């Protein structure tokens, strides 16, 4: 398929421009796209997605415009192409096309997403909006990070449905010869052709147990047939999935009967339809199934500067570096920051907001970004750290907390509230422990410090130095005021992203790569809507800057 080009000259009497110009708000996303679509999404931006021979494609600029509006309005593919065919605002947004400009089938959107996903720059539509914002001077050196739940587009499966579905997946992926061999080892009275939960008296514990055992034995019978063979990718993938779901949910008893395990496996697969979705928790009380969408914004302009998606059980700190990939500087040559005194606040994390360099990156985040590994990375990259760090956890019963002890990493010792000193015994991999032992025996404060017969033990983490420094820095009222004034802005931006349930909070697609691409496209639409507002504020000149 060759590259199609969008018309730049509309019919004066049939163009949507004259009709919409006085009816569409100048700061709306439709008006923004009408003015800037040829510069934001020129057909040449997508030239690498097409070949030199074949029929002409629908102009990529038009398709990109439709994709952005689709995500902003939370529409399915069929709804989006219908909207383009019959809503004058959509044709106006695509450069002022004629009223009778032909529409296209919804599979064009499917094809464009596939071409983008297979390309070296799958997020180029989002990148175009960010480039425009940077050219207009709307992106500074502050970033606020946060994440939100993205519910998966499939039903979460119970153990019985998972195992049976995984067996069906192996059989469907196999050719006739392999399928015959696999079916020859099955013993359960089930052809595994139909989807759904098998028939069983689920109110009868013995019947449930027998069903689970029979499914498990069929699954275990298939795996030796596949082991060691060279199979098509679909068969290998289905076999690995079957082994995963059997191993995560079942235990074999001493009597040889397989039963559902009384535990939840780490990184548990929750659906064979979308094997990359996971159980997740935003708080200890609120869980969800699916993915997390991670976002970074410029808090001054509220432009989204980075997006990514992860499985629902991935911590926020693990995605932070991806969000800041284009912003994080490398550690300068000869920088001895790692050798700073543990109490020295001259490092990036301990720097006061008022003393940060103008060109220094400042990163804000809640306590989910207070992980020691990330704090160390920020320090190495000379980032002004505004991410909250959790306080040291106090022991049960209101006893002295770790913060009541004087941890001197340079001297390698810990001082207790009673003035006693205990050496830090290093642990493999970093950190260590300080054991006060017999020193607690006749201490007058022992009842307020520990209930352990062997005395108080203080554990030192491998990131103790940087975490202790950050806790001290965030106790400063100026730090707290800056944090309270800046970090909440990302919550409003997430509300903009999630205001549509379909395609917002609820994922429209399956698989991590597709979810991440869809989230990036949604961020592009939200950025364009924000640019429309900013371009009509006093002192803002985005349209002029892009031009």
N, C-alpha and C positions, 0 to 999 in steps of 0.2 A: 504494500500500500504506500502510495506517495503522499507527500505533504500537500494538503489543501490550504488555500489562502483565503482569509476573510475579506469580503468586499469593503473597500474604503470609501467608495462613492455610493451614497444611497439615492434612491429616486425621490426627488423633492416632494412629489405629491403622494407618495406611498410610504415615506419614512416615518418611523415611530418618533423621530426626534421632535418634530413640530408638535405632535400630539402630547408627548410626555413632558416637554421642557417646562411648561407652566403648571404642571400637575404633580410632578415628583419633587419632593424636597431636595434642595441642593446639597444638604449634608447627609442624604441617605446613601446606602450602599449602591443603589441603582444609579444614582447620579455620579458617584465616585467612579464606578466601573465604566459608565458611559464616557466620561472625560478621559480616563486613563487606561482603558483595557488594552489599547494597541501598544502602549509603552510598558505596561505591567506584564502582559502575556502575549508578546508578539509571536506570530507563527514560527519564527526562526528559533524561538526558545526551545521548541520541541522537535527540531529538525532531525536530531539523532534517533528519534523514536520511529522513523519511517525509512523506507527504502527508495531507490531511484527508479524503480519500475512498479507498475501496478496501477490500480484505479486510485482516484483522488480520495483523500480522507475528508471527513467533515473538518473544517478549519479548526486547528487546535485552540486558537484564541477563543472561539465560540464555545468549544467544549470545556475549556478551563473556566470560563465565566459561568457556565451552567453548573459545573461541579462546585464552585464556590457558593453560588446562590442555593444550590441544593443542600449543602451542609448547614448554611445559616438558617434556612427555613425548615430543616429536619424532614426532608422528603425522601421517598424511595426513588429508585431510578425511573420507574414508569411515571410516577408523579412529576418528577423533574422535567422529563421531556414533554409531558402534557402542558406543564406550566410554560415552558419555552414556546410551545406551539401557539398558545392562546392568551398568554399574559403579555400585554404590550410592554410592561416594565422590564421584562427579561430581555426582549429584543432591543429595547432602548439601552439596557446595560451592556449588551454585546456590541456596542458601537453604533446604535441607532439603525438597526436593520429594518428592512421594509416589513410592513404588516404581513405580507404574504410570503415572507422568506420561509423556505421549506424547513420543516422539522426533521428529526431523525429518530431512529429506534433506540430503545434504552440500552441495547447491547453496545452501542458506541461508548457509553460511559464505562461499562465493564471492560471493554477493550483498552480504553485510555488508562484506567487504573492498572491494568496488567502491564501495559507498556512502561508506565512510570515505575512500577515496582521492580521491573527487570532492568531498569536503567541505572547508571552510576549516580544519578541525582533524583531519587524518588520524591523528594520534598521540594522540588523547584518552585512550585506554586507558592508555598509558604515563604520560601527564600526570597521570591520576588517582592512580596509585601514587606518583608523585613528590610530588604535593600532600599526600597522606597522610603521607609521611615528613617533609616540611617542617613540617606541622602538629604532628607529634610531637617536633619539635626534633632530628631525626636528621640534618639536612643543615646542615653548617657552611660555612666559607668556604675550604675546601681542595678542590682538584680534581686528580686524576691522570688523564692522558690516555694512550691507547694504541690500537692497531688490531690487527686480525686478519684473516687471509685467509678469504674466503667463496667456496668453489668453485662455479662456475656449474652450472646444472642442465641443460646441453646438452653435446654433444661438440664439442671444438675441431676446426675444419675445416682441411684442407689447401687449397692454392691452387686446385687443379682443382675440388674440391667446392664451394669458396666461389663461384667464378665461375659454375659451372653452376647452383648453387642460387639465385644472384642473378638469373640469366636467368629461371629458373622463377618466381621471385617476381614479376618484372615481368609475365610472361605471365598468371599467376594473378590478378593485381590488375586486369588490363585487361578491358574489356567486349568483346563479340563484334566490334564494328567495329574498335576499336583493336587487339585481339588479331589480327585478320586482317591488318592492315597490318604489325604487328610480325613475324608469322610469314613474311610475304612477303619480308622482307629477310634471313632466316636462310639460311645456306648449308650448315651442318653437317648430316649425316644423323642427326638427333636430334629427336624430337617434344617433348622437355623435359617430358613428362608425369609420368614416374616419378622418384622421389627416388633419391639415392645417387650413387655414383661411376660415371662412364661406363666401358664396356668398353674395355680397352686392354691391350696387352702392356707392362706397366710395367717389365719387365726390359730392354726395348729403348729406349735413349736416343732414337733417331730417332722411334720411335712416340710417346714421351712428349712430345717437342718438337712434333710435328705436332698432337697433341691440344691442347696448351696454345695453340698458334697458332690453331687452328680455333675454340676457345672464345672466345679474345680477339677474333677478328674478328667472331664473332656478337654479342658484347657491344658492340663498337664500332659495329656496324651498327644496333643498337637505339637507342643514345643520340641520334643525329640525329633519329630519328622523334619522340622525346619532347621534344627541345629546343624551347623557345619555346611549347609548347602549354599550355593550361589544363586540368589533369586533376584527377580525384578525389584526395583526400589519400593514399589507399592507393597509387595509381599514382606520385604524386610521391615518396613515401617509398621505394618500391621502386626507382625510377629513380636516386635519390640514392645508395642503397645499392649499386646496380650500378656506378655511376661510381666510388664509393669503393674497392670491392674490386678493380676493374680497375686503377685508378691506383696503389694501394698495393703491388701484388704483381708487376706486369709492366713490362718495359722493351721498347721496340721497337728492334731492331738496325738497322744500316745496310742490311741486306738486306731490310728490311721484315717480318721474322719476329718475332713476339712471344715472349719468353722470360721465365721466372720470374726476377725481380730477385734479385741476390745481396746483399740487404740486408733489414733489418727496418724497415718504415716506422714512424715515430712515430705513436702512437695507433692502431695497426693493429687493424682489425676482425677478430675471430677466429671469428665464427659469424654466419650470416645468420638463424639462429633466435633468437639473442639478440645483436643488434648492439651493445648497450651494454657487453657483457663485454669484458675486456681481459687481455692478459698482464700479470702483476704479479710483484713480487719483494719479499719481506720481508727477505731478505738477498741478497748477491751470489751465494750458492751455492744458494739455495732459491727457486724460482719457482712460480707457480700461475696458473691461468686463472680469471677471474671478477671478483670485487668485493672491496672491503675494508669491513669493519664497524668503525666508529670508536666509541669509548666513553669517557665521562668518569665518574669515580666520586668520591664523598666517601670519603677513605681511612679516616676514623675509624669510620663506620658501615658502609662498603662498600655504600652505596646508589648505584645508577646514576643519574646526574644528567642525562645527555644521550647520545643516540645519533645516528648518521647513517651513511650508506653512500655509497661512491664507487666509480668504476671501479677496477680493480686496479692501474692505473698511476699513480694520483693520490698525491702525497706526503702524508704524515700531517699536515704543518704546514698544508696547504691546507684541511683539515677542522676544524682546531682552533677557529676562530672560531664555526663552527656548533655545536660541542659546548658552547661557553661563551656562547651567544647570550643566555641569560637571566641571566648572572652578570657579564659584563664591564661595568664602569661606563664612562661617557663621560668624555672628558678635561675636567677642570674649566676653567671660563672663566678666562682669564688665566694658565693654567699655562705656564711657560716652560721646561718640561722639556727641550725640544729644544735649548735653549741652554746646557745644562750643560757644564762643562769635561769633555773626554774622559776625564780620569783621575778624575773625581769619582765616588765610589761612593754618593752620596746618592740616585741614581735608584732606581726600583723594582727593577730587576734586580740592583743591587749591594747591596740592603738585606739585612742579616743576618736569619736566621730569627727570632732572638730579639727583633729590634726592629720586626718588621712590626706594623702596626696590627691590632687585634683584628678590625675589620670589613673589612680589606683581603683581596682575593682572592689566594690563593696557588695557583700552577699548577705541577704537576710533570710532567715528560715526559722521555723518553730523547732521544738525539741527533737523532732524526728531527724533533723539534720545535725544533731549534736554528737554524732558518732565520732569516736576518737580518730579513726582512719581518715575521715573527711576533714576533721580539724587539722590534722597533720598536713594533709594535702594543701589546704588553704594557706597554712603557714609557709610551706615550701614555695608556694606560688606568690607569696607576698600579697595575699588578699586581705582586705579589711573585713574581718569576720564579725558578722552581726547575727549569727545563728545561736539560738538559745541552747544552753547545755543543761541537762537535768542536774539538780542538786544531788549530792551524795546521799544515798538511801540510809535513813537511820535504822538501827536495829529495832526489833520489836520491843514493846513495853516502855517506850520513851527513854531508852538509855542514851548515852552519849553517841552522837553520830560521828562519822568519819571526819566531818568538817571541824569537830572539836579537837582533833589531833593535829599536831604540827608535823607535816610530812616534809622532810628535808631531803630531797633527792640528791643534792650535791654531796651532802655528808653521808647519805645512805642510811638514815635513821628516822625514826618516828618518835615524837614526844607526846606523852599523854597529858590529860588535864591535870594530873597530880604532879607533873614534872619529871616523871620517869622516862628514860630513853630505851628504845629497843632497836637493834639493827635490822635493816631490810635484807631478807634472804632472797637473792634473785631467783626468778623462776625461768624455766626454759621457755623461750619465745618472748620474753620481756616481762616487766613487772616483777612482783614478788610478794612476800608476806613479812609482817613484823609481829612477832609473838612476844607478849609481855610475860606470859607464864607465871613464875613464882613471884614476880614483882607485884602481882595483883593480890597476893595472899594477905598481907596486912595493910593494904591500901585503904585509907578512910573513904575513898570514893568508889570502891569496888562495886558496891550495891547499885550505884548509878551508872556503872560502866558495862558490866557483863554478868551473866548468870552461868557462864561456862566454868566447869571445875578446873580446867587447865589455864584459865586466865583469858584476857582479851587478845584477839588476833585481828590485825588490820591488814586488809588485802590491798595491794598496790597494782593498778592496771598498767599495761604497757604504754598507754597514752596518758598516764597520770599527770605529767608535767603540763601538757597543753590544756587538758580538761580543767585542772586546778586553776590555771591562769585565766581561762575563759569564765569560770564561775566567779572569780574575783572581779573581772572586768564588767560582767553584767550586773553586779551589785551596785554599780555607779548609777545614780539617778539620771544623769545625762544619757547614758547608754539606754536605760529603760524608756526614757521619753522618746528617743530617736526610734527605738524598736516599735513602740506603740503607735507612733505616727506613720510608720512606713510599712511594716509587714502586713497589716490587715488589708491593704489595697489588693493583694492577690486574691483574697476571698471574693471580692466583687468581680474580678475578672473570671474566676471559676464559675461564679453564678451566671455570667454571660455565656460561657461555654456550655453550661448544663441546662439552660432554660428550656430546651426542647428535649423531651424524654426520648423520642426516637431519633437516634443519631447523636444524641447528647449524652444523657446518663446511660441510656441503653445502646450498646454497640450495634451497628448495622451489619457488621461483617464478622467472620470467624478467623481466628489465627492472629498471633501477635503482630506479624508484619503488616497485615491488612488493618488491624485496629490502630497501630501506630501511624500508618499513612492517613487513615481517615481522621484521626485526631489532629494531625498536622494540617489537613485541609480545612477542618473546622476552625483552627487557629488562624489560618489565612483569612477566612471570611470575617472573623471577629476583628482582626487587625484592620481590614478594609473599612469596616463599619466605624472603628475608632478613628481612622485617618479622615473619614468624612466629617466627623465631629470636630476634630482638631483643625482641619483646614478652614473652618468657618468661625474659629475663635479669634478674638483680637490678638494681633501679633503673630499668628500662625500663618504659614504660607506653603503648605505642603504641595498644593497643585503647582505653584510656581517653581518650587524646588525640584520637583520631578521633571517638569518640562525643561 
